[in-house]
Amino acid sequence: MDIEREVKRRIRTPYDFEFLVGVIWERLHENISPTTLKRLWGYIDGADTTRRTTLCLLSQFLGYADWEAYLADLATRTDVESEAFAGEGLNIDDLQVGDTIEVTWLPNRRCVFRYEGDAHFLVMTAENAKLKVGDRFEAACFIIDKPLYIDRLVRGDEPPTAYVAGAKNGLLTAKKI
């Protein structure tokens, strides 16, 4: 994970999360809860509805302007591309408007998304997931064994939020159907 590389430390224990809170404060003078970090790392449940502001803060910690800038960079990295595009996942550059994508993750989650162009997707099927049919979101790539980071998830009139699918173990499958 980029943040662990940045702080040159694996984040695994409650003390590690407290350490990271301190490093973030020293660099950005912004507060973030250790509980929020624990959710993002899958140490405790609840990362599926992470706020965009939290993701932007962590992106800024890494030197990016915001979450979207981090995602854009992530989608163009050669280390991710070689992993993501050599049969290990999908990138939006490989999709045509109207393509459908099926993703699965533990314990028994399955969703089908329709690609609407410009990194926008519509949830067509949602089984055992917090995503709902009709939700709309943005994503850059779907990488097997990595969490699916969804940005600007919109449900009805609710404000956009972020969502993480497969926070602990990543996606099991990601394929066009």
C-alpha positions as CSV (number, residue, x, y, z in Angstrom):
1,M,0.0,0.0,0.0
2,D,1.3,3.4,-0.9
3,I,0.8,4.9,2.6
4,E,2.8,2.1,4.2
5,R,5.6,2.7,1.7
6,E,5.4,6.4,2.4
7,V,5.9,5.9,6.2
8,K,8.2,3.0,5.7
9,R,6.2,0.8,8.0
10,R,3.5,-1.8,7.8
11,I,0.3,-0.8,9.5
12,R,-1.0,-3.8,11.4
13,T,-1.5,-3.1,15.1
14,P,-3.5,-0.5,17.1
15,Y,-0.2,1.2,17.9
16,D,0.6,1.4,14.1
17,F,-2.7,3.2,13.5
18,E,-1.9,5.7,16.3
19,F,1.5,6.2,14.8
20,L,0.0,6.9,11.3
21,V,-2.5,9.4,12.9
22,G,0.5,11.3,14.3
23,V,2.5,11.3,11.0
24,I,-0.6,12.6,9.2
25,W,-1.0,15.4,11.8
26,E,2.7,16.3,11.5
27,R,2.6,16.6,7.7
28,L,-0.8,18.0,7.1
29,H,-2.1,19.4,10.4
30,E,-5.3,17.4,9.8
31,N,-6.9,15.1,12.2
32,I,-8.0,11.6,11.3
33,S,-9.4,9.0,13.6
34,P,-7.4,5.8,14.2
35,T,-10.8,4.0,13.9
36,T,-11.2,5.4,10.4
37,L,-7.8,4.1,9.5
38,K,-8.6,0.7,11.0
39,R,-11.7,0.5,8.8
40,L,-9.7,1.4,5.7
41,W,-7.1,-1.2,6.4
42,G,-9.7,-3.9,7.1
43,Y,-8.6,-4.2,10.7
44,I,-12.2,-3.6,11.6
45,D,-15.4,-3.7,9.5
46,G,-16.9,-0.6,7.9
47,A,-14.7,0.6,5.1
48,D,-17.4,0.2,2.5
49,T,-18.7,3.8,3.0
50,T,-15.5,5.8,3.4
51,R,-16.1,9.5,2.9
52,R,-14.5,11.2,0.0
53,T,-12.9,13.7,2.3
54,T,-11.0,10.9,4.1
55,L,-9.8,9.6,0.8
56,C,-8.7,13.1,-0.3
57,L,-6.8,13.6,3.0
58,L,-4.9,10.3,2.5
59,S,-4.2,11.2,-1.1
60,Q,-2.9,14.6,0.0
61,F,-0.7,12.8,2.5
62,L,0.8,11.0,-0.5
63,G,1.4,14.3,-2.4
64,Y,-1.7,14.3,-4.6
65,A,-4.2,17.2,-4.9
66,D,-7.1,14.9,-4.2
67,W,-8.6,11.4,-4.5
68,E,-9.3,11.8,-8.2
69,A,-5.6,12.7,-8.9
70,Y,-4.5,9.7,-6.9
71,L,-6.8,7.4,-8.9
72,A,-5.7,8.9,-12.2
73,D,-2.1,8.2,-11.2
74,L,-2.9,4.7,-10.0
75,A,-4.5,3.9,-13.3
76,T,-1.4,4.9,-15.3
77,R,1.3,3.3,-13.2
78,T,3.2,0.6,-15.0
79,D,3.4,-1.6,-11.9
80,V,-0.4,-1.6,-11.6
81,E,-1.0,-1.8,-15.4
82,S,1.1,-4.9,-15.7
83,E,-0.7,-6.5,-12.9
84,A,-4.1,-5.2,-13.9
85,F,-4.1,-5.7,-17.6
86,A,-2.2,-9.0,-18.0
87,G,-5.3,-11.0,-17.2
88,E,-5.5,-9.8,-13.7
89,G,-8.3,-7.3,-14.1
90,L,-9.9,-4.6,-16.2
91,N,-9.2,-1.0,-17.0
92,I,-11.7,1.5,-18.3
93,D,-9.6,1.9,-21.4
94,D,-10.5,-1.7,-22.3
95,L,-14.3,-1.0,-22.2
96,Q,-16.9,0.3,-24.6
97,V,-20.0,2.1,-23.6
98,G,-22.6,-0.5,-22.8
99,D,-20.2,-3.2,-21.7
100,T,-21.2,-5.1,-18.6
101,I,-18.7,-6.1,-15.9
102,E,-19.2,-8.7,-13.2
103,V,-17.2,-8.5,-10.0
104,T,-17.2,-10.7,-6.9
105,W,-15.7,-10.5,-3.5
106,L,-15.9,-12.2,-0.1
107,P,-17.9,-13.5,1.5
108,N,-20.5,-13.9,-1.2
109,R,-20.8,-10.5,-2.9
110,R,-21.6,-10.2,-6.6
111,C,-22.4,-7.1,-8.7
112,V,-22.9,-6.4,-12.4
113,F,-22.1,-2.9,-13.6
114,R,-22.8,-1.3,-17.0
115,Y,-20.1,1.0,-18.4
116,E,-21.6,4.4,-19.4
117,G,-18.4,6.0,-20.6
118,D,-16.0,8.5,-19.0
119,A,-15.3,6.2,-16.0
120,H,-19.0,6.2,-15.1
121,F,-20.8,3.0,-14.2
122,L,-24.4,2.0,-13.3
123,V,-25.1,-0.9,-10.9
124,M,-27.4,-3.4,-12.7
125,T,-27.2,-6.3,-10.2
126,A,-26.2,-6.3,-6.5
127,E,-26.2,-9.5,-4.5
128,N,-25.4,-9.4,-0.8
129,A,-23.6,-6.0,-1.2
130,K,-24.3,-2.6,0.2
131,L,-24.4,-1.3,-3.4
132,K,-27.9,-1.1,-4.8
133,V,-29.4,-1.5,-8.3
134,G,-29.5,2.0,-9.8
135,D,-26.5,3.3,-7.9
136,R,-24.1,5.3,-10.1
137,F,-20.3,5.7,-9.5
138,E,-16.9,6.3,-11.0
139,A,-14.0,3.9,-11.1
140,A,-10.8,3.6,-13.1
141,C,-9.9,-0.1,-12.8
142,F,-11.0,-3.4,-11.4
143,I,-8.0,-5.4,-10.2
144,I,-8.2,-9.0,-8.9
145,D,-6.9,-9.4,-5.3
146,K,-7.1,-5.6,-4.8
147,P,-10.0,-3.6,-3.2
148,L,-12.3,-1.9,-5.6
149,Y,-12.2,1.8,-4.9
150,I,-15.4,3.5,-6.0
151,D,-15.6,7.3,-6.2
152,R,-18.7,9.6,-6.4
153,L,-21.1,6.8,-5.5
154,V,-24.6,8.4,-6.0
155,R,-27.8,6.9,-4.7
156,G,-30.9,8.9,-5.4
157,D,-30.7,12.4,-4.0
158,E,-28.0,11.5,-1.5
159,P,-24.7,13.4,-1.7
160,P,-21.9,11.5,-3.4
161,T,-19.7,9.3,-1.3
162,A,-16.9,6.8,-1.7
163,Y,-17.2,3.0,-1.4
164,V,-14.7,0.2,-1.0
165,A,-15.6,-3.3,-2.2
166,G,-13.4,-6.2,-1.0
167,A,-11.5,-4.0,1.5
168,K,-9.9,-7.0,3.3
169,N,-9.2,-9.5,0.5
170,G,-9.8,-7.6,-2.7
171,L,-11.9,-8.7,-5.7
172,L,-12.1,-12.4,-6.4
173,T,-13.2,-11.9,-10.0
174,A,-13.5,-9.0,-12.5
175,K,-14.6,-9.8,-16.0
176,K,-16.7,-8.5,-18.9
177,I,-19.8,-10.5,-19.5
